Amino acid sequence: MGSIMKPYSALMSVPFGEWPRFRFKKLAERFKYWQILQVLRVQVAKERTELANLPDYILKDIGVIAGDAWLESQRSIDDLPLYRVKQALRHA
């Protein structure tokens, strides 16, 4: 998350407030949220891959069938759980 905050911090330090009619703060906030969602997409994709690669005995312990784990790993990178999106944006 630290690498994402560097471009955001650099953008926020530019004195755009001196320019009339320039709504940079809203643009910067949208950029920040977009970056957070990109990190979340990568994290969820990694978790799904790791789930699919777990051995059957571990999947059985957590109550997941191997086929379901594989199907979960095949979901689109844009298919994020809504609660994870809300949580990531709330903690931004």
Rosetta constraint file for C-alpha pairs under 8 A:
AtomPair CA 1 CA 5 HARMONIC 6.64 0.50
AtomPair CA 1 CA 36 HARMONIC 7.81 0.50
AtomPair CA 1 CA 39 HARMONIC 7.51 0.50
AtomPair CA 2 CA 6 HARMONIC 6.75 0.50
AtomPair CA 3 CA 7 HARMONIC 7.75 0.50
AtomPair CA 4 CA 8 HARMONIC 6.90 0.50
AtomPair CA 4 CA 35 HARMONIC 6.54 0.50
AtomPair CA 4 CA 36 HARMONIC 7.57 0.50
AtomPair CA 5 CA 9 HARMONIC 5.86 0.50
AtomPair CA 5 CA 32 HARMONIC 7.86 0.50
AtomPair CA 6 CA 10 HARMONIC 6.18 0.50
AtomPair CA 7 CA 11 HARMONIC 6.12 0.50
AtomPair CA 8 CA 12 HARMONIC 6.12 0.50
AtomPair CA 8 CA 28 HARMONIC 7.06 0.50
AtomPair CA 8 CA 31 HARMONIC 7.71 0.50
AtomPair CA 8 CA 32 HARMONIC 6.34 0.50
AtomPair CA 9 CA 13 HARMONIC 6.26 0.50
AtomPair CA 10 CA 14 HARMONIC 6.96 0.50
AtomPair CA 11 CA 28 HARMONIC 7.13 0.50
AtomPair CA 12 CA 25 HARMONIC 7.72 0.50
AtomPair CA 12 CA 28 HARMONIC 7.11 0.50
AtomPair CA 16 CA 22 HARMONIC 7.07 0.50
AtomPair CA 16 CA 24 HARMONIC 6.49 0.50
AtomPair CA 17 CA 22 HARMONIC 7.22 0.50
AtomPair CA 17 CA 24 HARMONIC 7.50 0.50
AtomPair CA 23 CA 27 HARMONIC 6.70 0.50
AtomPair CA 24 CA 28 HARMONIC 5.93 0.50
AtomPair CA 25 CA 29 HARMONIC 6.11 0.50
AtomPair CA 26 CA 30 HARMONIC 6.23 0.50
AtomPair CA 27 CA 31 HARMONIC 6.18 0.50
AtomPair CA 28 CA 32 HARMONIC 6.12 0.50
AtomPair CA 29 CA 33 HARMONIC 6.23 0.50
AtomPair CA 30 CA 34 HARMONIC 6.09 0.50
AtomPair CA 31 CA 35 HARMONIC 6.19 0.50
AtomPair CA 32 CA 36 HARMONIC 6.28 0.50
AtomPair CA 33 CA 37 HARMONIC 6.21 0.50
AtomPair CA 33 CA 89 HARMONIC 6.65 0.50
AtomPair CA 33 CA 92 HARMONIC 7.64 0.50
AtomPair CA 34 CA 38 HARMONIC 6.27 0.50
AtomPair CA 35 CA 39 HARMONIC 6.41 0.50
AtomPair CA 36 CA 40 HARMONIC 6.24 0.50
AtomPair CA 36 CA 88 HARMONIC 7.04 0.50
AtomPair CA 36 CA 89 HARMONIC 7.21 0.50
AtomPair CA 36 CA 92 HARMONIC 7.51 0.50
AtomPair CA 37 CA 41 HARMONIC 6.06 0.50
AtomPair CA 37 CA 85 HARMONIC 7.18 0.50
AtomPair CA 37 CA 88 HARMONIC 7.68 0.50
AtomPair CA 38 CA 42 HARMONIC 6.43 0.50
AtomPair CA 39 CA 43 HARMONIC 6.17 0.50
AtomPair CA 40 CA 44 HARMONIC 6.03 0.50
AtomPair CA 40 CA 85 HARMONIC 7.60 0.50
AtomPair CA 40 CA 88 HARMONIC 7.51 0.50
AtomPair CA 41 CA 45 HARMONIC 6.13 0.50
AtomPair CA 41 CA 77 HARMONIC 5.85 0.50
AtomPair CA 41 CA 78 HARMONIC 6.66 0.50
AtomPair CA 41 CA 80 HARMONIC 7.01 0.50
AtomPair CA 42 CA 46 HARMONIC 6.16 0.50
AtomPair CA 42 CA 77 HARMONIC 7.50 0.50
AtomPair CA 43 CA 47 HARMONIC 6.22 0.50
AtomPair CA 44 CA 48 HARMONIC 6.12 0.50
AtomPair CA 44 CA 77 HARMONIC 7.64 0.50
AtomPair CA 44 CA 80 HARMONIC 7.33 0.50
AtomPair CA 45 CA 49 HARMONIC 6.25 0.50
AtomPair CA 45 CA 73 HARMONIC 7.33 0.50
AtomPair CA 45 CA 77 HARMONIC 6.07 0.50
AtomPair CA 46 CA 50 HARMONIC 6.17 0.50
AtomPair CA 47 CA 51 HARMONIC 6.09 0.50
AtomPair CA 48 CA 52 HARMONIC 6.32 0.50
AtomPair CA 48 CA 69 HARMONIC 7.64 0.50
AtomPair CA 48 CA 72 HARMONIC 6.23 0.50
AtomPair CA 48 CA 73 HARMONIC 4.55 0.50
AtomPair CA 49 CA 53 HARMONIC 6.34 0.50
AtomPair CA 49 CA 73 HARMONIC 5.34 0.50
AtomPair CA 50 CA 54 HARMONIC 6.42 0.50
AtomPair CA 51 CA 69 HARMONIC 6.02 0.50
AtomPair CA 51 CA 70 HARMONIC 7.87 0.50
AtomPair CA 51 CA 73 HARMONIC 7.28 0.50
AtomPair CA 52 CA 66 HARMONIC 7.17 0.50
AtomPair CA 52 CA 69 HARMONIC 4.92 0.50
AtomPair CA 52 CA 70 HARMONIC 5.01 0.50
AtomPair CA 52 CA 72 HARMONIC 7.64 0.50
AtomPair CA 52 CA 73 HARMONIC 5.97 0.50
AtomPair CA 54 CA 58 HARMONIC 6.47 0.50
AtomPair CA 54 CA 59 HARMONIC 6.51 0.50
AtomPair CA 55 CA 59 HARMONIC 6.43 0.50
AtomPair CA 56 CA 60 HARMONIC 6.03 0.50
AtomPair CA 56 CA 65 HARMONIC 7.85 0.50
AtomPair CA 56 CA 66 HARMONIC 6.45 0.50
AtomPair CA 57 CA 61 HARMONIC 6.31 0.50
AtomPair CA 58 CA 62 HARMONIC 6.47 0.50
AtomPair CA 59 CA 63 HARMONIC 6.07 0.50
AtomPair CA 59 CA 64 HARMONIC 5.03 0.50
AtomPair CA 59 CA 65 HARMONIC 6.40 0.50
AtomPair CA 59 CA 66 HARMONIC 6.76 0.50
AtomPair CA 60 CA 64 HARMONIC 5.73 0.50
AtomPair CA 60 CA 65 HARMONIC 6.70 0.50
AtomPair CA 64 CA 68 HARMONIC 6.68 0.50
AtomPair CA 64 CA 69 HARMONIC 6.71 0.50
AtomPair CA 65 CA 69 HARMONIC 6.36 0.50
AtomPair CA 66 CA 70 HARMONIC 6.22 0.50
AtomPair CA 67 CA 71 HARMONIC 6.18 0.50
AtomPair CA 68 CA 72 HARMONIC 6.11 0.50
AtomPair CA 69 CA 73 HARMONIC 6.30 0.50
AtomPair CA 70 CA 74 HARMONIC 6.49 0.50
AtomPair CA 71 CA 75 HARMONIC 6.82 0.50
AtomPair CA 75 CA 79 HARMONIC 6.55 0.50
AtomPair CA 80 CA 84 HARMONIC 7.16 0.50
AtomPair CA 80 CA 85 HARMONIC 6.97 0.50
AtomPair CA 81 CA 85 HARMONIC 6.56 0.50
AtomPair CA 82 CA 86 HARMONIC 6.22 0.50
AtomPair CA 83 CA 87 HARMONIC 6.03 0.50
AtomPair CA 84 CA 88 HARMONIC 6.04 0.50
AtomPair CA 85 CA 89 HARMONIC 6.19 0.50
AtomPair CA 86 CA 90 HARMONIC 5.93 0.50
AtomPair CA 87 CA 91 HARMONIC 6.24 0.50
AtomPair CA 88 CA 92 HARMONIC 6.25 0.50
